[in-house]
Amino acid sequence: MAEQLTDVITNDQLAVGAAFPSTSKLCARFGVSRPTVAKALDKLQAAGLLSEGKQGKPRTVLSLPKRKESANT
C-alpha cells in the first residue's frame, strides 16, 4: 500500500508543498480500510515524503520519490 501511495505523488503530478489526498479519498480510491491507509501514510511520513497528518490540516508532499528512470538516448 505504501508503494501505491508513493505512486500517487508521481501519477497525480504532486509537487513539493502540494496537499496530499485525504485518508477518506485514498480509502475510496484504493478500496481499502482506513487503518491500512493510515499505516501506509505513516511509512511515507517516516521516509520523509509526507508531512505529519494533523486534525483539520492536510498532509503535504515534503519530497518527491526517487525513481529509476530509463535513460533516453
LOFISE-449539 format. One record per residue (C-alpha): x, y, z; residue in three letters. Coordinates in pm, whole numbers, padded with zeros to 5 digits. Example, Ala and Ser with C-alpha at 12.3 -4.5 7.8 and 13.67 -1.06 7.14 Angstrom:
2
xx  yy  zz  rest
01230  -00450  00780  ALA
01367  -00106  00714  SER
This chain:
73
xx  yy  zz  rest
00000  00000  00000  MET
00284  00241  00079  ALA
00421  00189  -00272  GLU
00078  00263  -00422  GLN
00057  00584  -00219  LEU
00407  00680  -00331  THR
00282  00638  -00688  ASP
00001  00887  -00612  VAL
00268  01160  -00583  ILE
00401  01073  -00928  THR
00073  00985  -01102  ASN
-00114  01290  -00973  ASP
00192  01506  -01051  GLN
00204  01648  -00699  LEU
00483  01896  -00635  ALA
00669  01956  -00309  VAL
00435  02153  -00086  GLY
00119  02020  -00255  ALA
-00163  01882  -00041  ALA
-00181  01501  -00040  PHE
-00527  01341  -00080  PRO
-00718  01279  00242  SER
-00736  00939  00408  THR
-01104  00907  00312  SER
-01032  00983  -00053  LYS
-00747  00730  -00054  LEU
-00971  00464  00106  CYS
-01229  00516  -00169  ALA
-00968  00529  -00446  ARG
-00798  00202  -00348  PHE
-01090  00023  -00182  GLY
-00907  -00038  00146  VAL
-00976  00035  00512  SER
-00873  00349  00698  ARG
-00618  00163  00920  PRO
-00449  00021  00608  THR
-00414  00369  00458  VAL
-00302  00515  00793  ALA
-00017  00261  00825  LYS
00099  00333  00470  ALA
00084  00710  00529  LEU
00295  00664  00844  ASP
00556  00479  00635  LYS
00568  00764  00382  LEU
00599  01014  00666  GLN
00886  00813  00818  ALA
01054  00806  00475  ALA
01036  01186  00460  GLY
00794  01201  00166  LEU
00493  01342  00353  LEU
00435  01581  00641  SER
00263  01469  00959  GLU
-00113  01448  00938  GLY
-00292  01675  01182  LYS
-00660  01723  01253  GLN
-00801  01972  01004  GLY
-00471  02012  00814  LYS
-00390  01803  00507  PRO
-00063  01618  00473  ARG
00170  01782  00226  THR
00440  01645  -00001  VAL
00784  01709  00151  LEU
00997  01543  -00117  SER
00950  01358  -00441  LEU
01008  00983  -00461  PRO
01331  00871  -00621  LYS
01259  00671  -00933  ARG
01498  00487  -01157  LYS
01426  00635  -01497  GLU
01539  00479  -01820  SER
01788  00698  -01998  ALA
01667  00846  -02324  ASN
01947  00848  -02580  THR
